[in-house]
């Protein structure tokens, strides 16, 4: 997976103290990438856009 054009975004709900945060890149074709903000060169999880949307919707309405 080529992440060179990934536009990583941190949640506005993340604290500014450098806590437990994730970053999401949703500008890639056919994939939404997620990584640990403290380890930007570390592993990346990849989800289909449909799966990511379902996850986000579920977190809004548990």
PQR file with spaces between the fields and no chain letter, atoms N, CA, C, O and H, PARSE charges and radii, in Angstrom:
ATOM       1  N    UNK     1       0.853   -1.169    0.000 -0.4000 1.5000
ATOM       2  CA   UNK     1       0.000    0.000    0.000 -0.0000 2.0000
ATOM       3  C    UNK     1       0.904    1.238    0.000  0.5500 1.7000
ATOM       4  O    UNK     1       1.782    1.382    0.851 -0.5500 1.4000
ATOM       5  N    UNK     2       0.676    2.107   -0.948 -0.4000 1.5000
ATOM       6  CA   UNK     2       1.461    3.336   -1.059 -0.0000 2.0000
ATOM       7  C    UNK     2       0.820    4.424   -0.213  0.5500 1.7000
ATOM       8  O    UNK     2      -0.290    4.870   -0.504 -0.5500 1.4000
ATOM       9  H    UNK     2      -0.037    1.991   -1.640  0.4000 1.0000
ATOM      10  N    UNK     3       1.511    4.847    0.820 -0.4000 1.5000
ATOM      11  CA   UNK     3       0.993    5.868    1.719 -0.0000 2.0000
ATOM      12  C    UNK     3       1.648    7.228    1.510  0.5500 1.7000
ATOM      13  O    UNK     3       1.464    8.137    2.320 -0.5500 1.4000
ATOM      14  H    UNK     3       2.413    4.484    1.056  0.4000 1.0000
ATOM      15  N    UNK     4       2.415    7.374    0.425 -0.4000 1.5000
ATOM      16  CA   UNK     4       3.148    8.620    0.214 -0.0000 2.0000
ATOM      17  C    UNK     4       2.237    9.824    0.035  0.5500 1.7000
ATOM      18  O    UNK     4       2.644   10.949    0.326 -0.5500 1.4000
ATOM      19  H    UNK     4       2.565    6.636   -0.233  0.4000 1.0000
ATOM      20  N    UNK     5       1.023    9.613   -0.435 -0.4000 1.5000
ATOM      21  CA   UNK     5       0.103   10.744   -0.609 -0.0000 2.0000
ATOM      22  C    UNK     5      -0.947   10.821    0.499  0.5500 1.7000
ATOM      23  O    UNK     5      -1.915   11.574    0.392 -0.5500 1.4000
ATOM      24  H    UNK     5       0.693    8.699   -0.671  0.4000 1.0000
ATOM      25  N    UNK     6      -0.751   10.044    1.557 -0.4000 1.5000
ATOM      26  CA   UNK     6      -1.716   10.041    2.667 -0.0000 2.0000
ATOM      27  C    UNK     6      -1.745   11.392    3.361  0.5500 1.7000
ATOM      28  O    UNK     6      -0.705   11.968    3.680 -0.5500 1.4000
ATOM      29  H    UNK     6       0.036    9.433    1.644  0.4000 1.0000
ATOM      30  N    UNK     7      -2.945   11.881    3.587 -0.4000 1.5000
ATOM      31  CA   UNK     7      -3.166   13.120    4.333 -0.0000 2.0000
ATOM      32  C    UNK     7      -3.661   12.718    5.716  0.5500 1.7000
ATOM      33  O    UNK     7      -4.858   12.515    5.920 -0.5500 1.4000
ATOM      34  H    UNK     7      -3.790   11.412    3.328  0.4000 1.0000
ATOM      35  N    UNK     8      -2.736   12.604    6.663 -0.4000 1.5000
ATOM      36  CA   UNK     8      -3.057   12.115    8.005 -0.0000 2.0000
ATOM      37  C    UNK     8      -3.730   13.198    8.827  0.5500 1.7000
ATOM      38  O    UNK     8      -3.291   14.348    8.842 -0.5500 1.4000
ATOM      39  H    UNK     8      -1.764   12.768    6.497  0.4000 1.0000
ATOM      40  N    UNK     9      -4.815   12.816    9.519 -0.4000 1.5000
ATOM      41  CA   UNK     9      -5.546   13.754   10.378 -0.0000 2.0000
ATOM      42  C    UNK     9      -5.748   13.124   11.745  0.5500 1.7000
ATOM      43  O    UNK     9      -6.058   11.938   11.864 -0.5500 1.4000
ATOM      44  H    UNK     9      -5.172   11.882    9.507  0.4000 1.0000
ATOM      45  N    UNK    10      -5.564   13.943   12.773 -0.4000 1.5000
ATOM      46  CA   UNK    10      -5.810   13.508   14.138 -0.0000 2.0000
ATOM      47  C    UNK    10      -7.189   14.026   14.559  0.5500 1.7000
ATOM      48  O    UNK    10      -7.581   15.129   14.177 -0.5500 1.4000
ATOM      49  H    UNK    10      -5.312   14.906   12.676  0.4000 1.0000
ATOM      50  N    UNK    11      -7.902   13.256   15.320 -0.4000 1.5000
ATOM      51  CA   UNK    11      -9.227   13.649   15.775 -0.0000 2.0000
ATOM      52  C    UNK    11      -9.182   14.954   16.560  0.5500 1.7000
ATOM      53  O    UNK    11      -8.245   15.206   17.318 -0.5500 1.4000
ATOM      54  H    UNK    11      -7.584   12.360   15.631  0.4000 1.0000
ATOM      55  N    UNK    12     -10.195   15.769   16.369 -0.4000 1.5000
ATOM      56  CA   UNK    12     -10.302   16.999   17.159 -0.0000 2.0000
ATOM      57  C    UNK    12     -10.585   16.677   18.621  0.5500 1.7000
ATOM      58  O    UNK    12     -10.437   17.540   19.487 -0.5500 1.4000
ATOM      59  H    UNK    12     -10.955   15.564   15.753  0.4000 1.0000
ATOM      60  N    UNK    13     -10.988   15.449   18.900 -0.4000 1.5000
ATOM      61  CA   UNK    13     -11.233   15.026   20.286 -0.0000 2.0000
ATOM      62  C    UNK    13      -9.963   14.535   20.977  0.5500 1.7000
ATOM      63  O    UNK    13      -9.991   14.225   22.168 -0.5500 1.4000
ATOM      64  H    UNK    13     -11.108   14.749   18.196  0.4000 1.0000
ATOM      65  N    UNK    14      -8.857   14.462   20.249 -0.4000 1.5000
ATOM      66  CA   UNK    14      -7.593   14.044   20.847 -0.0000 2.0000
ATOM      67  C    UNK    14      -7.077   15.153   21.750  0.5500 1.7000
ATOM      68  O    UNK    14      -7.257   16.339   21.474 -0.5500 1.4000
ATOM      69  H    UNK    14      -8.835   14.715   19.281  0.4000 1.0000
ATOM      70  N    UNK    15      -6.431   14.741   22.835 -0.4000 1.5000
ATOM      71  CA   UNK    15      -5.890   15.768   23.724 -0.0000 2.0000
ATOM      72  C    UNK    15      -4.582   16.305   23.166  0.5500 1.7000
ATOM      73  O    UNK    15      -3.981   15.684   22.290 -0.5500 1.4000
ATOM      74  H    UNK    15      -6.285   13.778   23.059  0.4000 1.0000
ATOM      75  N    UNK    16      -4.142   17.438   23.656 -0.4000 1.5000
ATOM      76  CA   UNK    16      -2.919   18.067   23.159 -0.0000 2.0000
ATOM      77  C    UNK    16      -1.697   17.655   23.968  0.5500 1.7000
ATOM      78  O    UNK    16      -0.596   18.142   23.713 -0.5500 1.4000
ATOM      79  H    UNK    16      -4.631   17.943   24.367  0.4000 1.0000
ATOM      80  N    UNK    17      -1.873   16.769   24.934 -0.4000 1.5000
ATOM      81  CA   UNK    17      -0.768   16.347   25.792 -0.0000 2.0000
ATOM      82  C    UNK    17      -0.003   15.162   25.217  0.5500 1.7000
ATOM      83  O    UNK    17       0.862   14.604   25.892 -0.5500 1.4000
ATOM      84  H    UNK    17      -2.768   16.374   25.142  0.4000 1.0000
ATOM      85  N    UNK    18      -0.307   14.766   23.976 -0.4000 1.5000
ATOM      86  CA   UNK    18       0.414   13.656   23.367 -0.0000 2.0000
ATOM      87  C    UNK    18      -0.020   12.310   23.866  0.5500 1.7000
ATOM      88  O    UNK    18       0.785   11.381   23.933 -0.5500 1.4000
ATOM      89  H    UNK    18      -1.010   15.220   23.428  0.4000 1.0000
ATOM      90  N    UNK    19      -1.272   12.186   24.216 -0.4000 1.5000
ATOM      91  CA   UNK    19      -1.792   10.938   24.767 -0.0000 2.0000
ATOM      92  C    UNK    19      -2.017    9.865   23.714  0.5500 1.7000
ATOM      93  O    UNK    19      -1.360    9.836   22.673 -0.5500 1.4000
ATOM      94  H    UNK    19      -1.926   12.940   24.162  0.4000 1.0000
ATOM      95  N    UNK    20      -2.950    8.998   24.008 -0.4000 1.5000
ATOM      96  CA   UNK    20      -3.276    7.874   23.141 -0.0000 2.0000
ATOM      97  C    UNK    20      -4.125    8.359   21.964  0.5500 1.7000
ATOM      98  O    UNK    20      -5.340    8.507   22.099 -0.5500 1.4000
ATOM      99  H    UNK    20      -3.484    9.021   24.853  0.4000 1.0000
ATOM     100  N    UNK    21      -3.510    8.601   20.833 -0.4000 1.5000
ATOM     101  CA   UNK    21      -4.213    9.146   19.673 -0.0000 2.0000
ATOM     102  C    UNK    21      -3.978    8.291   18.435  0.5500 1.7000
ATOM     103  O    UNK    21      -2.951    7.625   18.305 -0.5500 1.4000
ATOM     104  H    UNK    21      -2.523    8.480   20.723  0.4000 1.0000
ATOM     105  N    UNK    22      -4.932    8.324   17.547 -0.4000 1.5000
ATOM     106  CA   UNK    22      -4.761    7.702   16.250 -0.0000 2.0000
ATOM     107  C    UNK    22      -4.900    8.779   15.186  0.5500 1.7000
ATOM     108  O    UNK    22      -5.496    9.832   15.412 -0.5500 1.4000
ATOM     109  H    UNK    22      -5.767    8.865   17.653  0.4000 1.0000
ATOM     110  N    UNK    23      -4.338    8.490   14.026 -0.4000 1.5000
ATOM     111  CA   UNK    23      -4.471    9.366   12.869 -0.0000 2.0000
ATOM     112  C    UNK    23      -5.119    8.560   11.757  0.5500 1.7000
ATOM     113  O    UNK    23      -4.882    7.360   11.620 -0.5500 1.4000
ATOM     114  H    UNK    23      -3.854    7.635   13.842  0.4000 1.0000
ATOM     115  N    UNK    24      -5.934    9.232   10.971 -0.4000 1.5000
ATOM     116  CA   UNK    24      -6.662    8.589    9.887 -0.0000 2.0000
ATOM     117  C    UNK    24      -6.349    9.312    8.586  0.5500 1.7000
ATOM     118  O    UNK    24      -6.323   10.542    8.532 -0.5500 1.4000
ATOM     119  H    UNK    24      -6.127   10.207   11.083  0.4000 1.0000
ATOM     120  N    UNK    25      -6.114    8.533    7.546 -0.4000 1.5000
ATOM     121  CA   UNK    25      -5.954    9.089    6.193 -0.0000 2.0000
ATOM     122  C    UNK    25      -7.097    8.545    5.352  0.5500 1.7000
ATOM     123  O    UNK    25      -7.139    7.356    5.037 -0.5500 1.4000
ATOM     124  H    UNK    25      -6.136    7.534    7.589  0.4000 1.0000
ATOM     125  N    UNK    26      -8.025    9.428    4.990 -0.4000 1.5000
ATOM     126  CA   UNK    26      -9.186    8.987    4.209 -0.0000 2.0000
ATOM     127  C    UNK    26      -9.187    9.557    2.795  0.5500 1.7000
ATOM     128  O    UNK    26     -10.216    9.560    2.119 -0.5500 1.4000
ATOM     129  H    UNK    26      -7.990   10.395    5.246  0.4000 1.0000
ATOM     130  N    UNK    27      -8.032   10.037    2.357 -0.4000 1.5000
ATOM     131  CA   UNK    27      -7.926   10.602    1.013 -0.0000 2.0000
ATOM     132  C    UNK    27      -7.342    9.618   -0.005  0.5500 1.7000
ATOM     133  O    UNK    27      -7.089    9.995   -1.150 -0.5500 1.4000
ATOM     134  H    UNK    27      -7.197   10.034    2.906  0.4000 1.0000
ATOM     135  N    UNK    28      -7.129    8.382    0.393 -0.4000 1.5000
ATOM     136  CA   UNK    28      -6.536    7.384   -0.498 -0.0000 2.0000
ATOM     137  C    UNK    28      -7.631    6.651   -1.268  0.5500 1.7000
ATOM     138  O    UNK    28      -8.745    6.497   -0.768 -0.5500 1.4000
ATOM     139  H    UNK    28      -7.334    8.076    1.322  0.4000 1.0000
ATOM     140  N    UNK    29      -7.327    6.207   -2.460 -0.4000 1.5000
ATOM     141  CA   UNK    29      -8.309    5.518   -3.290 -0.0000 2.0000
ATOM     142  C    UNK    29      -8.573    4.111   -2.757  0.5500 1.7000
ATOM     143  O    UNK    29      -7.664    3.284   -2.684 -0.5500 1.4000
ATOM     144  H    UNK    29      -6.422    6.332   -2.867  0.4000 1.0000
ATOM     145  N    UNK    30      -9.824    3.850   -2.387 -0.4000 1.5000
ATOM     146  CA   UNK    30     -10.240    2.511   -2.013 -0.0000 2.0000
ATOM     147  C    UNK    30      -9.819    2.021   -0.653  0.5500 1.7000
ATOM     148  O    UNK    30     -10.030    0.850   -0.335 -0.5500 1.4000
ATOM     149  H    UNK    30     -10.562    4.522   -2.446  0.4000 1.0000
ATOM     150  N    UNK    31      -9.220    2.888    0.178 -0.4000 1.5000
ATOM     151  CA   UNK    31      -8.754    2.442    1.485 -0.0000 2.0000
ATOM     152  C    UNK    31      -8.755    3.614    2.467  0.5500 1.7000
ATOM     153  O    UNK    31      -8.504    4.759    2.089 -0.5500 1.4000
ATOM     154  H    UNK    31      -9.048    3.839   -0.080  0.4000 1.0000
ATOM     155  N    UNK    32      -9.039    3.308    3.725 -0.4000 1.5000
ATOM     156  CA   UNK    32      -8.872    4.268    4.813 -0.0000 2.0000
ATOM     157  C    UNK    32      -7.773    3.692    5.707  0.5500 1.7000
ATOM     158  O    UNK    32      -7.879    2.564    6.187 -0.5500 1.4000
ATOM     159  H    UNK    32      -9.242    2.379    4.032  0.4000 1.0000
ATOM     160  N    UNK    33      -6.718    4.479    5.924 -0.4000 1.5000
ATOM     161  CA   UNK    33      -5.575    4.019    6.698 -0.0000 2.0000
ATOM     162  C    UNK    33      -5.616    4.633    8.095  0.5500 1.7000
ATOM     163  O    UNK    33      -6.010    5.787    8.266 -0.5500 1.4000
ATOM     164  H    UNK    33      -6.632    5.396    5.534  0.4000 1.0000
ATOM     165  N    UNK    34      -5.205    3.846    9.094 -0.4000 1.5000
ATOM     166  CA   UNK    34      -5.208    4.282   10.488 -0.0000 2.0000
ATOM     167  C    UNK    34      -3.857    3.913   11.098  0.5500 1.7000
ATOM     168  O    UNK    34      -3.348    2.810   10.897 -0.5500 1.4000
ATOM     169  H    UNK    34      -4.886    2.909    8.956  0.4000 1.0000
ATOM     170  N    UNK    35      -3.286    4.865   11.853 -0.4000 1.5000
ATOM     171  CA   UNK    35      -1.993    4.606   12.507 -0.0000 2.0000
ATOM     172  C    UNK    35      -1.951    5.264   13.880  0.5500 1.7000
ATOM     173  O    UNK    35      -2.779    6.120   14.193 -0.5500 1.4000
ATOM     174  H    UNK    35      -3.700    5.761   12.016  0.4000 1.0000
ATOM     175  N    UNK    36      -0.994    4.864   14.687 -0.4000 1.5000
ATOM     176  CA   UNK    36      -0.740    5.439   16.001 -0.0000 2.0000
ATOM     177  C    UNK    36       0.015    6.749   15.800  0.5500 1.7000
ATOM     178  O    UNK    36       1.067    6.766   15.161 -0.5500 1.4000
ATOM     179  H    UNK    36      -0.321    4.168   14.432  0.4000 1.0000
ATOM     180  N    UNK    37      -0.509    7.836   16.336 -0.4000 1.5000
ATOM     181  CA   UNK    37       0.130    9.138   16.124 -0.0000 2.0000
ATOM     182  C    UNK    37       1.516    9.229   16.756  0.5500 1.7000
ATOM     183  O    UNK    37       2.338   10.035   16.321 -0.5500 1.4000
ATOM     184  H    UNK    37      -1.363    7.822   16.855  0.4000 1.0000
ATOM     185  N    UNK    38       1.786    8.419   17.770 -0.4000 1.5000
ATOM     186  CA   UNK    38       3.097    8.440   18.418 -0.0000 2.0000
ATOM     187  C    UNK    38       4.141    7.643   17.634  0.5500 1.7000
ATOM     188  O    UNK    38       5.335    7.747   17.915 -0.5500 1.4000
ATOM     189  H    UNK    38       1.119    7.764   18.123  0.4000 1.0000
ATOM     190  N    UNK    39       3.708    6.862   16.669 -0.4000 1.5000
ATOM     191  CA   UNK    39       4.624    6.013   15.902 -0.0000 2.0000
ATOM     192  C    UNK    39       4.287    6.110   14.410  0.5500 1.7000
ATOM     193  O    UNK    39       3.835    5.133   13.814 -0.5500 1.4000
ATOM     194  H    UNK    39       2.738    6.778   16.441  0.4000 1.0000
ATOM     195  N    UNK    40       4.504    7.287   13.804 -0.4000 1.5000
ATOM     196  CA   UNK    40       4.084    7.487   12.418 -0.0000 2.0000
ATOM     197  C    UNK    40       4.769    6.579   11.395  0.5500 1.7000
ATOM     198  O    UNK    40       4.260    6.407   10.287 -0.5500 1.4000
ATOM     199  H    UNK    40       4.870    8.081   14.289  0.4000 1.0000
ATOM     200  N    UNK    41       5.898    6.007   11.748 -0.4000 1.5000
ATOM     201  CA   UNK    41       6.555    5.091   10.814 -0.0000 2.0000
ATOM     202  C    UNK    41       6.233    3.630   11.138  0.5500 1.7000
ATOM     203  O    UNK    41       6.757    2.714   10.504 -0.5500 1.4000
ATOM     204  H    UNK    41       6.312    6.147   12.648  0.4000 1.0000
ATOM     205  N    UNK    42       5.375    3.427   12.119 -0.4000 1.5000
ATOM     206  CA   UNK    42       5.003    2.081   12.544 -0.0000 2.0000
ATOM     207  C    UNK    42       3.919    1.474   11.670  0.5500 1.7000
ATOM     208  O    UNK    42       3.652    1.962   10.572 -0.5500 1.4000
ATOM     209  H    UNK    42       4.949    4.171   12.634  0.4000 1.0000
ATOM     210  N    UNK    43       3.298    0.416   12.155 -0.4000 1.5000
ATOM     211  CA   UNK    43       2.287   -0.294   11.370 -0.0000 2.0000
ATOM     212  C    UNK    43       1.049    0.559   11.095  0.5500 1.7000
ATOM     213  O    UNK    43       0.716    1.478   11.843 -0.5500 1.4000
ATOM     214  H    UNK    43       3.514    0.019   13.047  0.4000 1.0000
ATOM     215  N    UNK    44       0.390    0.222   10.002 -0.4000 1.5000
ATOM     216  CA   UNK    44      -0.826    0.912    9.570 -0.0000 2.0000
ATOM     217  C    UNK    44      -1.916   -0.124    9.364  0.5500 1.7000
ATOM     218  O    UNK    44      -1.686   -1.165    8.747 -0.5500 1.4000
ATOM     219  H    UNK    44       0.661   -0.525    9.394  0.4000 1.0000
ATOM     220  N    UNK    45      -3.105    0.165    9.882 -0.4000 1.5000
ATOM     221  CA   UNK    45      -4.270   -0.672    9.607 -0.0000 2.0000
ATOM     222  C    UNK    45      -4.990   -0.095    8.402  0.5500 1.7000
ATOM     223  O    UNK    45      -5.083    1.124    8.256 -0.5500 1.4000
ATOM     224  H    UNK    45      -3.291    1.010   10.383  0.4000 1.0000
ATOM     225  N    UNK    46      -5.497   -0.960    7.542 -0.4000 1.5000
ATOM     226  CA   UNK    46      -6.202   -0.511    6.340 -0.0000 2.0000
ATOM     227  C    UNK    46      -7.611   -1.093    6.332  0.5500 1.7000
ATOM     228  O    UNK    46      -7.809   -2.284    6.575 -0.5500 1.4000
ATOM     229  H    UNK    46      -5.421   -1.950    7.661  0.4000 1.0000
ATOM     230  N    UNK    47      -8.577   -0.238    6.050 -0.4000 1.5000
ATOM     231  CA   UNK    47      -9.985   -0.628    6.003 -0.0000 2.0000
ATOM     232  C    UNK    47     -10.593   -0.171    4.686  0.5500 1.7000
ATOM     233  O    UNK    47     -10.161    0.822    4.100 -0.5500 1.4000
ATOM     234  H    UNK    47      -8.416    0.729    5.853  0.4000 1.0000
ATOM     235  N    UNK    48     -11.587   -0.898    4.234 -0.4000 1.5000
ATOM     236  CA   UNK    48     -12.330   -0.412    3.075 -0.0000 2.0000
ATOM     237  C    UNK    48     -13.132    0.805    3.545  0.5500 1.7000
ATOM     238  O    UNK    48     -13.474    0.896    4.724 -0.5500 1.4000
ATOM     239  H    UNK    48     -11.937   -1.704    4.710  0.4000 1.0000
ATOM     240  N    UNK    49     -13.433    1.733    2.646 -0.4000 1.5000
ATOM     241  CA   UNK    49     -14.241    2.888    3.053 -0.0000 2.0000
ATOM     242  C    UNK    49     -15.582    2.484    3.666  0.5500 1.7000
ATOM     243  O    UNK    49     -16.056    3.138    4.595 -0.5500 1.4000
ATOM     244  H    UNK    49     -13.155    1.659    1.689  0.4000 1.0000
ATOM     245  N    UNK    50     -16.192    1.424    3.161 -0.4000 1.5000
ATOM     246  CA   UNK    50     -17.477    0.967    3.693 -0.0000 2.0000
ATOM     247  C    UNK    50     -17.327    0.471    5.134  0.5500 1.7000
ATOM     248  O    UNK    50     -18.147    0.793    5.993 -0.5500 1.4000
ATOM     249  H    UNK    50     -15.807    0.893    2.406  0.4000 1.0000
ATOM     250  N    UNK    51     -16.294   -0.299    5.388 -0.4000 1.5000
ATOM     251  CA   UNK    51     -16.043   -0.810    6.736 -0.0000 2.0000
ATOM     252  C    UNK    51     -15.757    0.334    7.698  0.5500 1.7000
ATOM     253  O    UNK    51     -16.250    0.334    8.825 -0.5500 1.4000
ATOM     254  H    UNK    51     -15.628   -0.560    4.689  0.4000 1.0000
ATOM     255  N    UNK    52     -14.970    1.304    7.265 -0.4000 1.5000
ATOM     256  CA   UNK    52     -14.647    2.454    8.117 -0.0000 2.0000
ATOM     257  C    UNK    52     -15.910    3.256    8.447  0.5500 1.7000
ATOM     258  O    UNK    52     -16.107    3.656    9.595 -0.5500 1.4000
ATOM     259  H    UNK    52     -14.570    1.305    6.349  0.4000 1.0000
ATOM     260  N    UNK    53     -16.760    3.490    7.452 -0.4000 1.5000
ATOM     261  CA   UNK    53     -18.013    4.220    7.693 -0.0000 2.0000
ATOM     262  C    UNK    53     -18.890    3.486    8.705  0.5500 1.7000
ATOM     263  O    UNK    53     -19.482    4.103    9.591 -0.5500 1.4000
ATOM     264  H    UNK    53     -16.600    3.165    6.520  0.4000 1.0000
ATOM     265  N    UNK    54     -18.967    2.162    8.565 -0.4000 1.5000
ATOM     266  CA   UNK    54     -19.759    1.363    9.500 -0.0000 2.0000
ATOM     267  C    UNK    54     -19.194    1.471   10.918  0.5500 1.7000
ATOM     268  O    UNK    54     -19.952    1.590   11.881 -0.5500 1.4000
ATOM     269  H    UNK    54     -18.486    1.660    7.846  0.4000 1.0000
ATOM     270  N    UNK    55     -17.881    1.429   11.046 -0.4000 1.5000
ATOM     271  CA   UNK    55     -17.239    1.568   12.358 -0.0000 2.0000
ATOM     272  C    UNK    55     -17.561    2.928   12.971  0.5500 1.7000
ATOM     273  O    UNK    55     -17.953    3.009   14.135 -0.5500 1.4000
ATOM     274  H    UNK    55     -17.265    1.332   10.264  0.4000 1.0000
ATOM     275  N    UNK    56     -17.399    3.977   12.204 -0.4000 1.5000
ATOM     276  CA   UNK    56     -17.660    5.330   12.710 -0.0000 2.0000
ATOM     277  C    UNK    56     -19.124    5.473   13.118  0.5500 1.7000
ATOM     278  O    UNK    56     -19.417    6.031   14.176 -0.5500 1.4000
ATOM     279  H    UNK    56     -17.080    3.912   11.258  0.4000 1.0000
ATOM     280  N    UNK    57     -20.035    4.980   12.300 -0.4000 1.5000
ATOM     281  CA   UNK    57     -21.448    5.060   12.640 -0.0000 2.0000
ATOM     282  C    UNK    57     -21.767    4.287   13.921  0.5500 1.7000
ATOM     283  O    UNK    57     -22.561    4.740   14.746 -0.5500 1.4000
ATOM     284  H    UNK    57     -19.796    4.527   11.441  0.4000 1.0000
ATOM     285  N    UNK    58     -21.146    3.126   14.078 -0.4000 1.5000
ATOM     286  CA   UNK    58     -21.374    2.323   15.288 -0.0000 2.0000
ATOM     287  C    UNK    58     -20.871    3.047   16.534  0.5500 1.7000
ATOM     288  O    UNK    58     -21.495    2.953   17.591 -0.5500 1.4000
ATOM     289  H    UNK    58     -20.502    2.758   13.407  0.4000 1.0000
ATOM     290  N    UNK    59     -19.758    3.767   16.429 -0.4000 1.5000
ATOM     291  CA   UNK    59     -19.239    4.478   17.593 -0.0000 2.0000
ATOM     292  C    UNK    59     -20.130    5.652   17.971  0.5500 1.7000
ATOM     293  O    UNK    59     -20.132    6.077   19.127 -0.5500 1.4000
ATOM     294  H    UNK    59     -19.251    3.844   15.570  0.4000 1.0000
ATOM     295  N    UNK    60     -20.880    6.178   17.022 -0.4000 1.5000
ATOM     296  CA   UNK    60     -21.810    7.278   17.311 -0.0000 2.0000
ATOM     297  C    UNK    60     -23.067    6.774   18.009  0.5500 1.7000
ATOM     298  O    UNK    60     -23.681    7.494   18.796 -0.5500 1.4000
ATOM     299  H    UNK    60     -20.878    5.833   16.083  0.4000 1.0000
ATOM     300  N    UNK    61     -23.443    5.534   17.716 -0.4000 1.5000
ATOM     301  CA   UNK    61     -24.694    4.952   18.235 -0.0000 2.0000
ATOM     302  C    UNK    61     -24.439    3.555   18.785  0.5500 1.7000
ATOM     303  O    UNK    61     -24.849    2.569   18.173 -0.5500 1.4000
ATOM     304  H    UNK    61     -22.944    4.949   17.077  0.4000 1.0000
ATOM     305  N    UNK    62     -23.770    3.456   19.927 -0.4000 1.5000
ATOM     306  CA   UNK    62     -23.426    2.121   20.452 -0.0000 2.0000
ATOM     307  C    UNK    62     -24.658    1.305   20.842  0.5500 1.7000
ATOM     308  O    UNK    62     -24.528    0.168   21.298 -0.5500 1.4000
ATOM     309  H    UNK    62     -23.437    4.257   20.424  0.4000 1.0000
